[in-house]
Amino acid sequence: CESDEQAIQVQGVSGNFCSPKCSGSSCPSDVPDGVMAAPQCALRSPTGDSYCALLCTPSTWRGNGANGECGTGTCQSIQGVGLCTYAAAEGEAALATKFLLPPSVPALPAAKVETNTKHYGDPAGGCESDEQAIQVQGVSGNFCSPKCSGS
């Protein structure tokens, strides 16, 4: 993290991110390359200090936000809000301070469920007319799949 930041892990969300304290209600605007999410003063530490976070719109179709706003990060949904996070390295999560979203954080729009336009998509967006939703025993998640043609 930068010298003015702290490693943050929000309770109920996997992964972590670096975050500076809020300056009043504003946050520094320098974000990682590829990130389009705007930093907002959205977190409260156990001691009551406010910290910045990259808020995003969760999507069932794209892991990095409905518009790819988290860049290489993941848009994690919590309490109706999306937070851009990054996978924590082994042992790193234990070093991060646990934070909570204060009730004053405005909820973002609900997760977008885009319609699938190609085969093998997420069933939440609807399968193509020649597909059905498939779940493989012993594997988490599901996907749309057409029947095989021929032999």
Number of C-alpha atoms within 10 A of each C-alpha: 11 9 6 9 14 17 17 25 25 21 12 13 17 14 20 24 22 18 23 20 21 20 12 8 12 14 20 15 10 9 13 12 9 12 17 17 22 17 21 18 22 24 24 20 17 11 7 11 11 21 25 24 25 23 26 28 26 30 21 16 19 15 19 25 28 19 16 21 23 30 18 17 22 24 28 25 21 15 12 15 21 27 26 28 25 18 14 15 10 7 8 13 18 11 11 18 15 18 21 16 16 13 11 8 14 11 14 15 12 13 18 17 17 15 15 17 11 10 15 18 20 22 22 17 16 18 22 19 8 10 17 16 17 15 13 9 8 6 7 7 11 16 18 22 19 15 8 6 5 4 3
